[in-house]
Amino acid sequence: MIIRYAEILLSYVEALVESGDWQNPDVLLYLNKIRNRAGMPNVNTAVYNTAEKMRELYRRERKVELAFEGTRLFDIRRWKIGEEVLKGPAMGAINPNTSQPVIVENRIFDRERDYLWPIPLVEINGNPAMKQNPKW
């Protein structure tokens, strides 16, 4: 399996919403197909009645539907929400002595660096005019 049908549908919904066509009937049709397959109710159109609310919905649906499939980091980078979701303390297991989660690390997200991948050295060596991405 390379790509799941649910990911194709969610990508189509994202394209519609981001192009300004959030009221297209396909948006609700495909979101409801995905939700119904999982035993979830249809989208509540009284709540999700603006482009911003629909964006919030499809982003949550992608996060849940594609959990543990390796797409989340790409979504975060594409949506430019890294500062919100990738920085701060990373929590581990609950300490039985204190009943508090253990802070594993304090993550730092650098906007200038972390939205880009480093360009491989072999590519830079092959083209002297090419410059490395910032802070790599």
Short mmCIF file of the C-alpha atoms (twelve columns), coordinates in Angstrom:
data_MODEL
# 
_entry.id   MODEL 
# 
loop_
_atom_site.group_PDB 
_atom_site.id 
_atom_site.type_symbol 
_atom_site.label_atom_id 
_atom_site.label_alt_id 
_atom_site.label_comp_id 
_atom_site.label_asym_id 
_atom_site.label_seq_id 
_atom_site.Cartn_x 
_atom_site.Cartn_y 
_atom_site.Cartn_z 
_atom_site.pdbx_PDB_model_num 
ATOM 1   C CA . MET A 1   0.000   0.000  0.000  1 
ATOM 2   C CA . ILE A 2   1.387   3.381  -0.985 1 
ATOM 3   C CA . ILE A 3   -1.561  5.655  -0.253 1 
ATOM 4   C CA . ARG A 4   -4.925  4.944  1.321  1 
ATOM 5   C CA . TYR A 5   -8.219  5.938  -0.250 1 
ATOM 6   C CA . ALA A 6   -9.084  7.949  2.873  1 
ATOM 7   C CA . GLU A 7   -5.937  10.035 2.349  1 
ATOM 8   C CA . ILE A 8   -6.953  10.733 -1.239 1 
ATOM 9   C CA . LEU A 9   -10.403 11.861 -0.108 1 
ATOM 10  C CA . LEU A 10  -8.977  14.028 2.676  1 
ATOM 11  C CA . SER A 11  -6.473  15.602 0.269  1 
ATOM 12  C CA . TYR A 12  -9.306  16.393 -2.141 1 
ATOM 13  C CA . VAL A 13  -11.340 17.964 0.667  1 
ATOM 14  C CA . GLU A 14  -8.291  20.009 1.703  1 
ATOM 15  C CA . ALA A 15  -7.812  21.214 -1.880 1 
ATOM 16  C CA . LEU A 16  -11.445 22.298 -2.099 1 
ATOM 17  C CA . VAL A 17  -11.390 24.151 1.218  1 
ATOM 18  C CA . GLU A 18  -8.041  25.840 0.585  1 
ATOM 19  C CA . SER A 19  -9.097  26.953 -2.904 1 
ATOM 20  C CA . GLY A 20  -12.099 28.746 -1.383 1 
ATOM 21  C CA . ASP A 21  -14.651 26.165 -2.498 1 
ATOM 22  C CA . TRP A 22  -15.446 24.972 1.044  1 
ATOM 23  C CA . GLN A 23  -19.202 24.852 0.305  1 
ATOM 24  C CA . ASN A 24  -18.745 22.357 -2.512 1 
ATOM 25  C CA . PRO A 25  -21.035 19.367 -1.810 1 
ATOM 26  C CA . ASP A 26  -18.047 17.019 -2.240 1 
ATOM 27  C CA . VAL A 27  -16.529 18.366 0.996  1 
ATOM 28  C CA . LEU A 28  -19.338 17.017 3.158  1 
ATOM 29  C CA . LEU A 29  -19.865 13.943 0.978  1 
ATOM 30  C CA . TYR A 30  -16.296 12.691 1.377  1 
ATOM 31  C CA . LEU A 31  -15.854 13.720 4.996  1 
ATOM 32  C CA . ASN A 32  -19.070 11.874 5.827  1 
ATOM 33  C CA . LYS A 33  -17.935 8.784  3.885  1 
ATOM 34  C CA . ILE A 34  -14.770 8.631  5.965  1 
ATOM 35  C CA . ARG A 35  -16.609 9.297  9.229  1 
ATOM 36  C CA . ASN A 36  -19.409 6.801  8.507  1 
ATOM 37  C CA . ARG A 37  -16.926 4.048  7.666  1 
ATOM 38  C CA . ALA A 38  -15.531 4.493  11.184 1 
ATOM 39  C CA . GLY A 39  -19.011 4.502  12.749 1 
ATOM 40  C CA . MET A 40  -18.999 8.261  13.343 1 
ATOM 41  C CA . PRO A 41  -21.987 10.540 12.714 1 
ATOM 42  C CA . ASN A 42  -22.180 12.933 9.776  1 
ATOM 43  C CA . VAL A 43  -20.548 16.347 10.009 1 
ATOM 44  C CA . ASN A 44  -22.628 18.799 12.033 1 
ATOM 45  C CA . THR A 45  -23.236 21.578 9.497  1 
ATOM 46  C CA . ALA A 46  -24.553 23.896 12.223 1 
ATOM 47  C CA . VAL A 47  -21.078 23.909 13.777 1 
ATOM 48  C CA . TYR A 48  -18.903 23.578 10.670 1 
ATOM 49  C CA . ASN A 49  -20.423 26.389 8.603  1 
ATOM 50  C CA . THR A 50  -17.426 28.557 7.680  1 
ATOM 51  C CA . ALA A 51  -14.210 28.000 5.777  1 
ATOM 52  C CA . GLU A 52  -12.176 28.304 8.983  1 
ATOM 53  C CA . LYS A 53  -14.324 25.765 10.837 1 
ATOM 54  C CA . MET A 54  -14.182 23.383 7.862  1 
ATOM 55  C CA . ARG A 55  -10.372 23.739 7.822  1 
ATOM 56  C CA . GLU A 56  -10.309 22.903 11.529 1 
ATOM 57  C CA . LEU A 57  -12.471 19.829 10.845 1 
ATOM 58  C CA . TYR A 58  -10.504 18.336 7.949  1 
ATOM 59  C CA . ARG A 59  -7.228  18.915 9.784  1 
ATOM 60  C CA . ARG A 60  -8.543  17.036 12.811 1 
ATOM 61  C CA . GLU A 61  -9.923  14.284 10.560 1 
ATOM 62  C CA . ARG A 62  -6.501  13.877 8.906  1 
ATOM 63  C CA . LYS A 63  -4.797  13.745 12.306 1 
ATOM 64  C CA . VAL A 64  -7.138  11.020 13.546 1 
ATOM 65  C CA . GLU A 65  -7.675  9.006  10.362 1 
ATOM 66  C CA . LEU A 66  -4.000  8.915  9.384  1 
ATOM 67  C CA . ALA A 67  -2.552  8.531  12.882 1 
ATOM 68  C CA . PHE A 68  0.682   6.504  13.001 1 
ATOM 69  C CA . GLU A 69  0.945   6.428  9.190  1 
ATOM 70  C CA . GLY A 70  3.767   8.952  8.865  1 
ATOM 71  C CA . THR A 71  1.851   11.874 7.359  1 
ATOM 72  C CA . ARG A 72  1.527   14.188 10.360 1 
ATOM 73  C CA . LEU A 73  4.922   15.916 10.048 1 
ATOM 74  C CA . PHE A 74  4.262   16.655 6.374  1 
ATOM 75  C CA . ASP A 75  0.839   18.090 7.267  1 
ATOM 76  C CA . ILE A 76  2.357   20.271 9.990  1 
ATOM 77  C CA . ARG A 77  4.967   21.624 7.610  1 
ATOM 78  C CA . ARG A 78  2.472   22.199 4.797  1 
ATOM 79  C CA . TRP A 79  0.031   24.017 7.091  1 
ATOM 80  C CA . LYS A 80  2.848   25.997 8.782  1 
ATOM 81  C CA . ILE A 81  1.624   25.165 12.301 1 
ATOM 82  C CA . GLY A 82  4.942   23.916 13.644 1 
ATOM 83  C CA . GLU A 83  5.276   26.772 16.131 1 
ATOM 84  C CA . GLU A 84  1.979   25.724 17.700 1 
ATOM 85  C CA . VAL A 85  2.360   21.950 17.831 1 
ATOM 86  C CA . LEU A 86  6.060   21.096 17.730 1 
ATOM 87  C CA . LYS A 87  7.537   23.237 20.481 1 
ATOM 88  C CA . GLY A 88  7.377   23.035 24.235 1 
ATOM 89  C CA . PRO A 89  7.719   20.113 26.611 1 
ATOM 90  C CA . ALA A 90  7.409   16.552 25.313 1 
ATOM 91  C CA . MET A 91  5.699   14.502 27.985 1 
ATOM 92  C CA . GLY A 92  6.465   10.888 28.800 1 
ATOM 93  C CA . ALA A 93  4.913   8.358  31.141 1 
ATOM 94  C CA . ILE A 94  3.275   9.233  34.454 1 
ATOM 95  C CA . ASN A 95  5.660   9.138  37.403 1 
ATOM 96  C CA . PRO A 96  3.955   6.852  39.967 1 
ATOM 97  C CA . ASN A 97  5.536   8.764  42.854 1 
ATOM 98  C CA . THR A 98  4.194   12.173 41.827 1 
ATOM 99  C CA . SER A 99  1.270   11.213 39.529 1 
ATOM 100 C CA . GLN A 100 2.634   13.779 37.061 1 
ATOM 101 C CA . PRO A 101 3.904   13.154 33.534 1 
ATOM 102 C CA . VAL A 102 7.669   13.181 33.132 1 
ATOM 103 C CA . ILE A 103 9.059   15.865 30.816 1 
ATOM 104 C CA . VAL A 104 11.232  13.962 28.356 1 
ATOM 105 C CA . GLU A 105 12.603  17.016 26.563 1 
ATOM 106 C CA . ASN A 106 11.808  20.641 25.931 1 
ATOM 107 C CA . ARG A 107 11.450  20.947 22.172 1 
ATOM 108 C CA . ILE A 108 12.412  24.044 20.229 1 
ATOM 109 C CA . PHE A 109 10.952  24.766 16.783 1 
ATOM 110 C CA . ASP A 110 12.914  27.155 14.581 1 
ATOM 111 C CA . ARG A 111 10.664  28.608 11.864 1 
ATOM 112 C CA . GLU A 112 13.584  29.516 9.593  1 
ATOM 113 C CA . ARG A 113 15.047  26.017 9.695  1 
ATOM 114 C CA . ASP A 114 12.451  23.414 10.555 1 
ATOM 115 C CA . TYR A 115 9.995   23.935 7.695  1 
ATOM 116 C CA . LEU A 116 12.748  22.935 5.249  1 
ATOM 117 C CA . TRP A 117 14.837  19.826 4.718  1 
ATOM 118 C CA . PRO A 118 18.600  20.107 4.360  1 
ATOM 119 C CA . ILE A 119 19.809  19.830 0.788  1 
ATOM 120 C CA . PRO A 120 22.044  16.741 0.484  1 
ATOM 121 C CA . LEU A 121 25.755  17.526 0.207  1 
ATOM 122 C CA . VAL A 122 26.059  15.502 -2.995 1 
ATOM 123 C CA . GLU A 123 23.526  17.862 -4.646 1 
ATOM 124 C CA . ILE A 124 25.368  20.975 -3.462 1 
ATOM 125 C CA . ASN A 125 28.690  19.522 -4.652 1 
ATOM 126 C CA . GLY A 126 27.129  18.782 -8.045 1 
ATOM 127 C CA . ASN A 127 25.903  22.347 -8.461 1 
ATOM 128 C CA . PRO A 128 28.140  25.039 -6.956 1 
ATOM 129 C CA . ALA A 129 25.437  27.699 -7.496 1 
ATOM 130 C CA . MET A 130 23.117  25.857 -5.089 1 
ATOM 131 C CA . LYS A 131 23.016  27.136 -1.515 1 
ATOM 132 C CA . GLN A 132 22.095  25.150 1.584  1 
ATOM 133 C CA . ASN A 133 18.779  25.934 3.240  1 
ATOM 134 C CA . PRO A 134 19.034  28.375 6.174  1 
ATOM 135 C CA . LYS A 135 20.534  27.075 9.420  1 
ATOM 136 C CA . TRP A 136 21.407  23.632 7.986  1 
# 
